[in-house]
Amino acid sequence: MGRTHRIVDWNPEDVVAWEAGNKKIARRNLLCMMASDHVAFSIWALWSVMVLFMPQSVYGFSPADKLLLGATATLSGACLRIPYTLGIATFGGRTWTTFSALVLLIPTVGTIVLLANPGLPLWAYLICAALTGCGGANYAASMANVNAFYPQRLKGWALGVSAGIGNLGVAIVQVVGLVVLAIAGNRQPYWVCAVYLVLLAVVAIAAALLMDNLEHGIEVTTMRSVMGVPDTWVLALLYVGAFGTFIGFSFAFGQVLQVNFVEGGQSAAQASLHAAEFAFIGPLLGSLARIYGGRLADRFGGSRVTLAVFIGMIGATGALAGVSTHDDHTPGPTTTATIVSYIVCLIVLFVLAGLGKGSVFKMIPAVIEARSHTQGFSEPERRHWSRNMSGALLGFAAATGAFGGVGIDLVLRQSYQSTGSETAAFWVFLALYCVAALVTWWMYVRRPFAVWPVTAAGIGQRSASLSAPGDAGGLAQPAVAGRIDP
């Protein structure tokens, strides 16, 4: 008799059960989710590669139009993330992961059809780009599922590894595009899609055979309740700064480089190839940094790592704005030194954003775990509340973070349309990172503040101060709960 693939009673905090075999179950599901998320991320970022195969002379789309394709895919992924988080909680990881992989076959085939028929209106491409957003929504669902499988002491590592490998899909699809551009030129994009049609089938079969459906109880009421937690909106803002930067520039990096290579005197084909040679590096390093961001947060506290990240992003973006401003006021084509400066600064920004994604995601379950000790629940009820609420908040933060990517692409698009340059956009991003750094310091790094207990309905009410001596990352707890640094 085969496995039922359904888990009803799961307590990852039970160390004895964990060591007796539960960790193997969690690891098996984690590996399948990582593979599925990796391929899904590649499909989400598919149009960041396809635009390099779309010379304006053939398809008639300007750089602003191509940035709109990326913004549409990002927006769709953001809007679908909360429904996907609820979907995986309702139907289980095995069922939902299999379904979500098969759904992505539709936009992948649609991309082949569209690129084989130049001259079609922009709206057809926008619809297809919106459908690839299902791949981005898969990320929030998998994060909620990983959160449910792993104990508090391992969440930073598990979430970091899962998200890091998933995010690598952005870089890998760009590597595949680079290989195709180098071998077949900028008129054979179909090979990129063909590779991913095969991979989607493989991960769907693997999910059906190897994963389990874990009941972890995120419902619409839980989503509504988590919005009553004051920290929800603060953490979502921080994730907008980190993940929004990563995914927004993942879609735009190649376009920014291609525009600058063309301005430097290269042909469209040369600019596409040279942009692809560098475009994957930022997402690759940012994805790997995501893993280490979780580890650093486990060691030093997510709040401190997050603050350091935003300070670094302020420096990198300030340098970008300075280089771009200098280029705008320098007559003649874009110089090699300017292009190199763009590449270096953007790659640094990718790495910092990756670290920030890991540190903010570590903060989320830690903050909710601390809040759970103020609710007056029994221990089983407290664990259940903490797991459900942290899963819901992970999904909500992932959704709002993706909206940050939409903002990145739309601000860049408006900057190009208004001034013909990306300089204005860089100054806007610099101001936003300053706000994020200030909020992080004020809410979580300075001396601990009073805890806001949350009722079952999710309505925050200020309690007496529970602050403890020393710095607990801005989140103090009752002594019986121990110290959890977000």
C-alpha positions as CSV (number, residue, x, y, z in Angstrom):
1,M,0.0,0.0,0.0
2,G,1.4,3.4,-1.1
3,R,1.9,6.5,1.0
4,T,-1.2,8.7,1.5
5,H,1.0,11.8,0.9
6,R,-1.0,13.6,3.6
7,I,0.3,14.8,7.0
8,V,-2.3,15.7,9.6
9,D,-0.4,16.1,12.9
10,W,2.9,17.8,12.4
11,N,5.0,19.4,15.2
12,P,8.5,20.4,14.0
13,E,9.4,21.7,17.5
14,D,9.3,18.1,18.9
15,V,13.0,17.3,18.8
16,V,12.6,13.6,19.4
17,A,10.1,13.2,16.5
18,W,12.3,15.4,14.4
19,E,15.4,13.3,14.8
20,A,13.4,10.1,14.5
21,G,12.4,10.8,10.9
22,N,10.5,14.0,10.6
23,K,13.6,15.9,9.4
24,K,13.9,13.5,6.4
25,I,10.3,14.2,5.5
26,A,10.9,17.9,5.7
27,R,14.1,17.7,3.7
28,R,12.4,15.7,0.9
29,N,9.6,18.2,0.6
30,L,12.1,21.1,0.8
31,L,14.1,19.7,-2.1
32,C,11.0,19.3,-4.3
33,M,9.8,22.8,-3.4
34,M,13.2,24.2,-4.2
35,A,13.3,22.6,-7.7
36,S,9.7,23.7,-8.5
37,D,10.4,27.2,-7.2
38,H,13.6,27.4,-9.2
39,V,11.8,26.6,-12.5
40,A,8.9,28.8,-11.6
41,F,11.1,31.8,-11.0
42,S,12.8,31.2,-14.4
43,I,9.4,31.3,-16.1
44,W,8.5,34.5,-14.2
45,A,11.7,36.1,-15.4
46,L,11.3,34.7,-19.0
47,W,10.5,38.0,-20.5
48,S,13.6,39.7,-19.1
49,V,15.4,37.3,-21.5
50,M,12.9,37.4,-24.4
51,V,13.2,41.2,-24.8
52,L,16.9,40.6,-25.7
53,F,15.6,38.6,-28.7
54,M,13.2,41.4,-29.8
55,P,15.1,44.1,-31.8
56,Q,13.0,47.2,-32.2
57,S,13.4,47.1,-36.0
58,V,11.5,43.7,-36.1
59,Y,9.0,43.9,-33.2
60,G,8.5,47.6,-33.0
61,F,8.8,47.8,-29.2
62,S,10.8,50.6,-27.5
63,P,12.8,50.1,-24.3
64,A,9.9,51.6,-22.4
65,D,7.6,49.0,-23.9
66,K,9.9,46.2,-22.9
67,L,10.2,47.5,-19.4
68,L,6.4,47.5,-19.3
69,L,6.4,43.7,-20.1
70,G,8.7,43.2,-17.1
71,A,6.5,45.4,-14.9
72,T,3.4,43.4,-16.0
73,A,4.9,40.1,-15.1
74,T,6.0,41.4,-11.7
75,L,2.6,43.0,-11.0
76,S,0.8,39.7,-11.9
77,G,3.1,37.7,-9.7
78,A,2.6,40.1,-6.8
79,C,-1.2,40.1,-7.1
80,L,-1.3,36.3,-7.2
81,R,0.9,35.6,-4.2
82,I,-1.7,35.8,-1.5
83,P,-4.1,33.5,-3.5
84,Y,-1.3,31.1,-4.0
85,T,-0.4,31.2,-0.3
86,L,-4.0,30.3,0.5
87,G,-4.1,27.7,-2.2
88,I,-1.1,25.7,-0.9
89,A,-2.6,25.9,2.6
90,T,-6.0,24.7,1.4
91,F,-4.9,21.9,-1.0
92,G,-1.5,21.0,0.4
93,G,2.0,21.3,-1.0
94,R,2.0,18.3,-3.2
95,T,-1.3,19.1,-4.9
96,W,-0.6,22.8,-5.3
97,T,3.0,22.4,-6.5
98,T,2.0,19.9,-9.1
99,F,-0.8,22.2,-10.3
100,S,1.3,25.3,-10.4
101,A,4.0,23.7,-12.5
102,L,1.5,22.5,-15.1
103,V,-0.2,25.9,-15.3
104,L,3.2,27.5,-16.3
105,L,3.2,25.4,-19.5
106,I,0.6,27.8,-20.9
107,P,2.6,31.1,-20.9
108,T,5.7,29.1,-22.0
109,V,4.0,27.8,-25.1
110,G,2.4,31.3,-25.6
111,T,5.8,32.9,-25.6
112,I,6.9,30.7,-28.5
113,V,3.8,31.6,-30.5
114,L,4.2,35.3,-29.9
115,L,7.8,35.5,-30.8
116,A,7.3,33.5,-33.9
117,N,4.8,36.1,-35.2
118,P,6.4,39.6,-35.1
119,G,4.0,42.5,-35.6
120,L,1.3,41.5,-33.1
121,P,0.1,44.3,-30.8
122,L,1.7,44.9,-27.5
123,W,-1.4,43.8,-25.5
124,A,-1.0,40.2,-26.6
125,Y,2.6,40.2,-25.2
126,L,1.3,41.9,-22.0
127,I,-1.2,39.1,-21.4
128,C,1.4,36.4,-21.9
129,A,3.8,38.3,-19.5
130,A,1.0,38.5,-17.0
131,L,0.5,34.7,-17.1
132,T,4.2,34.2,-16.4
133,G,3.5,35.9,-13.1
134,C,2.1,32.6,-11.8
135,G,5.7,31.6,-11.5
136,G,6.4,34.5,-9.2
137,A,3.3,33.7,-7.1
138,N,4.6,30.2,-6.6
139,Y,7.4,31.7,-4.4
140,A,5.0,32.9,-1.7
141,A,3.3,29.5,-1.6
142,S,6.5,27.6,-1.2
143,M,7.8,29.9,1.5
144,A,4.6,29.3,3.6
145,N,5.0,25.6,3.1
146,V,8.7,25.6,4.1
147,N,7.8,27.7,7.2
148,A,5.3,25.0,8.2
149,F,7.7,22.1,7.9
150,Y,10.7,23.5,9.8
151,P,11.2,24.3,13.5
152,Q,11.9,27.8,14.7
153,R,15.7,27.1,15.1
154,L,16.1,26.1,11.5
155,K,13.7,28.5,9.8
156,G,16.3,31.0,8.8
157,W,18.4,28.3,7.1
158,A,15.4,26.5,5.5
159,L,13.8,29.7,4.2
160,G,17.1,31.1,3.0
161,V,18.2,28.0,1.1
162,S,14.7,27.5,-0.4
163,A,14.4,31.1,-1.5
164,G,18.0,31.3,-2.6
165,I,17.8,28.2,-4.9
166,G,14.4,29.4,-6.2
167,N,15.7,32.9,-6.9
168,L,18.6,31.3,-8.8
169,G,16.0,30.6,-11.5
170,V,16.2,34.2,-12.5
171,A,19.9,33.9,-13.2
172,I,19.8,30.5,-14.8
173,V,17.1,31.5,-17.4
174,Q,19.4,34.4,-18.3
175,V,22.3,32.0,-18.7
176,V,20.2,29.8,-21.0
177,G,19.4,32.9,-23.0
178,L,23.0,33.9,-23.2
179,V,24.0,30.4,-24.5
180,V,21.2,30.6,-27.2
181,L,22.3,34.2,-28.1
182,A,25.9,33.1,-28.5
183,I,25.1,30.0,-30.5
184,A,22.1,31.0,-32.6
185,G,21.9,34.8,-32.5
186,N,19.1,37.0,-31.4
187,R,16.4,35.5,-33.6
188,Q,16.1,32.0,-32.1
189,P,14.4,32.5,-28.7
190,Y,12.4,29.2,-29.0
191,W,15.2,27.1,-27.6
192,V,15.0,28.9,-24.3
193,C,11.3,28.0,-24.0
194,A,11.8,24.5,-25.1
195,V,14.3,23.8,-22.3
196,Y,11.7,25.0,-19.7
197,L,8.8,23.0,-21.2
198,V,10.8,19.9,-20.3
199,L,11.8,21.2,-16.8
200,L,8.2,22.0,-16.0
201,A,7.1,18.5,-16.8
202,V,9.9,17.1,-14.6
203,V,9.2,19.1,-11.5
204,A,5.4,18.5,-11.8
205,I,6.1,14.7,-11.8
206,A,8.6,15.0,-9.0
207,A,6.1,16.9,-6.8
208,A,3.3,14.4,-7.5
209,L,5.5,11.4,-6.5
210,L,7.6,12.8,-3.7
211,M,5.8,15.6,-1.8
212,D,3.3,15.5,0.9
213,N,0.2,17.6,1.7
214,L,0.7,19.2,5.1
215,E,-2.2,20.8,6.8
216,H,-1.0,24.2,8.1
217,G,-4.2,26.1,8.3
218,I,-3.6,29.4,6.6
219,E,-7.1,30.7,5.9
220,V,-8.6,34.0,4.7
221,T,-9.4,34.8,8.3
222,T,-5.8,34.2,9.2
223,M,-4.7,36.6,6.4
224,R,-7.1,39.2,7.7
225,S,-5.9,38.7,11.3
226,V,-2.2,39.1,10.4
227,M,-2.9,42.5,8.9
228,G,-3.9,43.6,12.4
229,V,-0.4,42.9,13.7
230,P,1.4,46.3,13.6
231,D,4.7,44.6,12.6
232,T,3.1,43.3,9.4
233,W,3.2,46.6,7.6
234,V,6.7,47.5,8.8
235,L,8.1,44.1,7.8
236,A,6.3,44.3,4.4
237,L,7.9,47.7,3.8
238,L,11.3,46.3,4.5
239,Y,10.8,43.4,2.2
240,V,9.6,45.8,-0.5
241,G,13.1,47.4,-0.3
242,A,14.9,44.1,-0.4
243,F,13.0,41.8,-2.6
244,G,11.5,44.6,-4.7
245,T,15.1,45.7,-5.6
246,F,16.1,42.1,-6.5
247,I,13.2,41.2,-8.7
248,G,12.8,44.7,-10.2
249,F,16.4,45.0,-11.3
250,S,16.4,41.3,-12.4
251,F,13.9,42.3,-15.1
252,A,15.5,45.6,-15.8
253,F,19.3,44.9,-15.6
254,G,19.6,43.5,-19.1
255,Q,17.5,46.4,-20.5
256,V,19.6,49.1,-18.8
257,L,22.8,47.5,-20.0
258,Q,21.5,47.0,-23.6
259,V,20.4,50.7,-23.8
260,N,23.8,51.8,-22.6
261,F,25.7,49.5,-25.0
262,V,23.6,50.8,-27.9
263,E,24.4,54.4,-26.8
264,G,28.0,53.4,-26.8
265,G,27.8,52.6,-30.6
266,Q,27.0,48.9,-30.7
267,S,24.5,47.2,-33.0
268,A,21.3,45.8,-31.6
269,A,22.6,42.2,-31.9
270,Q,26.0,43.1,-30.3
271,A,24.2,45.0,-27.5
272,S,21.9,42.0,-26.8
273,L,24.8,39.6,-26.5
274,H,26.9,41.8,-24.4
275,A,24.0,42.7,-22.1
276,A,23.3,39.0,-21.6
277,E,26.9,38.3,-20.8
278,F,26.5,40.4,-17.6
279,A,22.8,40.4,-16.9
280,F,22.8,37.0,-15.1
281,I,25.6,37.9,-12.7
282,G,23.6,40.2,-10.5
283,P,20.6,37.8,-10.0
284,L,23.1,34.9,-9.6
285,L,25.1,36.6,-6.8
286,G,21.9,38.0,-5.3
287,S,20.3,34.6,-5.1
288,L,23.4,33.1,-3.4
289,A,23.6,36.0,-1.0
290,R,19.9,35.2,0.0
291,I,21.2,32.0,1.6
292,Y,23.9,33.7,3.5
293,G,21.5,36.5,4.5
294,G,19.4,33.9,6.4
295,R,22.5,32.5,8.1
296,L,23.8,35.9,9.1
297,A,20.4,36.7,10.5
298,D,20.4,33.4,12.5
299,R,23.8,34.4,14.0
300,F,23.6,38.2,14.5
301,G,19.9,38.9,14.4
302,G,17.8,39.8,11.3
303,S,17.2,43.4,12.4
304,R,20.9,44.3,12.6
305,V,21.7,42.5,9.3
306,T,18.8,44.3,7.6
307,L,20.0,47.7,8.8
308,A,23.5,47.1,7.5
309,V,22.1,46.0,4.2
310,F,20.0,49.1,3.7
311,I,23.0,51.3,4.6
312,G,25.0,49.5,1.9
313,M,22.2,49.9,-0.6
314,I,22.2,53.7,0.1
315,G,25.9,53.8,-0.8
316,A,25.6,51.6,-4.0
317,T,22.6,53.6,-5.2
318,G,24.2,56.9,-4.4
319,A,27.2,55.8,-6.6
320,L,24.8,54.8,-9.4
321,A,23.0,58.1,-9.3
322,G,26.4,60.0,-9.3
323,V,27.7,58.0,-12.3
324,S,24.5,58.4,-14.2
325,T,24.3,62.1,-13.5
326,H,27.9,62.5,-14.7
327,D,27.1,60.5,-17.9
328,D,24.1,62.7,-18.6
329,H,26.2,65.8,-18.6
330,T,29.1,64.4,-20.6
331,P,28.7,64.8,-24.4
332,G,29.3,61.9,-26.7
333,P,28.6,58.2,-26.5
334,T,28.6,56.3,-23.1
335,T,32.1,55.4,-22.2
336,T,33.5,52.1,-21.1
337,A,34.3,53.4,-17.6
338,T,30.6,54.5,-17.2
339,I,29.3,51.1,-18.3
340,V,31.7,49.3,-16.0
341,S,30.6,51.5,-13.1
342,Y,27.0,50.7,-13.8
343,I,27.7,47.0,-13.8
344,V,29.7,47.0,-10.6
345,C,27.3,49.2,-8.7
346,L,24.2,47.2,-9.8
347,I,25.9,43.9,-8.9
348,V,26.7,45.2,-5.4
349,L,23.0,46.3,-5.2
350,F,21.9,42.7,-6.1
351,V,24.2,41.1,-3.5
352,L,22.9,43.5,-0.8
353,A,19.3,42.9,-1.8
354,G,19.9,39.2,-1.6
355,L,21.3,39.5,1.9
356,G,18.3,41.7,2.9
357,K,15.8,39.2,1.6
358,G,17.2,36.5,3.9
359,S,17.5,38.8,6.9
360,V,13.9,40.2,6.6
361,F,12.4,36.7,6.2
362,K,14.2,35.6,9.3
363,M,12.7,38.5,11.2
364,I,9.1,37.5,10.3
365,P,8.8,34.1,12.1
366,A,10.9,35.5,15.0
367,V,8.6,38.5,15.5
368,I,5.5,36.3,15.3
369,E,7.0,33.8,17.7
370,A,7.6,36.6,20.2
371,R,4.1,37.9,19.8
372,S,2.7,34.4,20.4
373,H,4.0,34.5,24.0
374,T,1.8,37.5,24.8
375,Q,-1.5,35.9,23.7
376,G,-2.3,33.8,26.8
377,F,-2.6,30.6,24.7
378,S,-1.8,27.1,25.9
379,E,1.4,25.7,24.5
380,P,-0.2,23.7,21.6
381,E,-2.5,26.7,20.8
382,R,0.5,29.1,20.9
383,R,2.5,26.9,18.4
384,H,-0.5,26.6,16.1
385,W,-1.1,30.4,16.2
386,S,2.6,31.1,15.6
387,R,2.9,28.8,12.7
388,N,-0.3,29.9,11.0
389,M,0.3,33.6,11.5
390,S,4.0,33.5,10.4
391,G,3.0,31.6,7.3
392,A,0.4,34.2,6.5
393,L,2.8,37.0,7.1
394,L,5.4,35.4,4.9
395,G,2.9,35.2,2.1
396,F,1.8,38.8,2.6
397,A,5.3,40.1,2.8
398,A,6.3,38.2,-0.3
399,A,3.3,39.7,-2.2
400,T,4.0,43.2,-1.2
401,G,7.7,42.7,-1.9
402,A,6.9,41.8,-5.4
403,F,5.0,45.1,-5.8
404,G,8.3,46.8,-5.0
405,G,9.6,45.2,-8.2
406,V,6.7,46.7,-10.1
407,G,7.7,50.1,-8.7
408,I,11.4,49.6,-9.8
409,D,10.4,48.9,-13.4
410,L,7.7,51.6,-13.7
411,V,10.0,54.3,-12.2
412,L,12.7,53.3,-14.6
413,R,10.2,53.3,-17.5
414,Q,9.0,56.8,-16.6
415,S,12.5,58.0,-16.2
416,Y,13.4,56.8,-19.7
417,Q,10.2,58.3,-21.2
418,S,10.6,61.7,-19.4
419,T,14.4,62.3,-19.6
420,G,15.8,59.5,-21.9
421,S,18.0,58.4,-18.9
422,E,17.7,56.3,-15.8
423,T,19.2,59.0,-13.5
424,A,16.0,60.3,-12.0
425,A,15.0,56.7,-11.1
426,F,18.2,56.2,-9.2
427,W,17.6,59.3,-7.1
428,V,14.1,58.0,-6.2
429,F,15.5,54.6,-5.2
430,L,18.1,56.3,-3.0
431,A,15.5,58.2,-1.1
432,L,13.4,55.0,-0.5
433,Y,16.4,53.1,0.9
434,C,17.1,55.9,3.3
435,V,13.5,55.6,4.6
436,A,13.9,51.8,4.9
437,A,17.1,52.1,6.9
438,L,15.5,54.7,9.2
439,V,12.4,52.5,9.8
440,T,14.6,49.4,10.5
441,W,16.7,51.3,13.1
442,W,13.7,52.9,14.7
443,M,11.5,49.8,15.0
444,Y,13.9,46.9,15.6
445,V,17.5,48.0,16.3
446,R,17.2,50.8,18.9
447,R,16.3,50.0,22.5
448,P,13.4,47.4,22.8
449,F,9.9,48.9,22.6
450,A,6.6,47.9,24.2
451,V,5.0,44.8,22.7
452,W,1.7,45.1,21.0
453,P,-0.3,41.9,21.8
454,V,-2.7,40.8,19.2
455,T,-6.2,39.5,19.8
456,A,-7.6,36.5,18.0
457,A,-9.2,39.0,15.6
458,G,-5.8,40.5,14.9
459,I,-6.4,43.9,16.5
460,G,-3.2,45.3,18.1
461,Q,-3.5,46.9,21.5
462,R,-0.6,48.4,23.4
463,S,0.4,46.5,26.5
464,A,2.7,47.4,29.4
465,S,6.3,47.6,28.3
466,L,8.0,44.2,28.3
467,S,11.4,45.6,27.4
468,A,14.4,43.8,28.8
469,P,17.9,45.1,29.5
470,G,20.2,45.3,26.5
471,D,19.4,45.1,22.8
472,A,17.1,42.3,21.8
473,G,16.8,43.5,18.2
474,G,14.0,45.9,19.1
475,L,11.6,43.1,20.2
476,A,11.5,42.2,23.9
477,Q,9.7,39.3,25.4
478,P,8.6,37.9,28.7
479,A,11.4,36.2,30.5
480,V,9.7,32.8,30.3
481,A,9.8,32.9,26.5
482,G,13.5,33.5,26.2
483,R,15.0,36.0,23.9
484,I,14.2,36.0,20.2
485,D,16.1,38.5,18.1
486,P,14.3,39.4,14.9
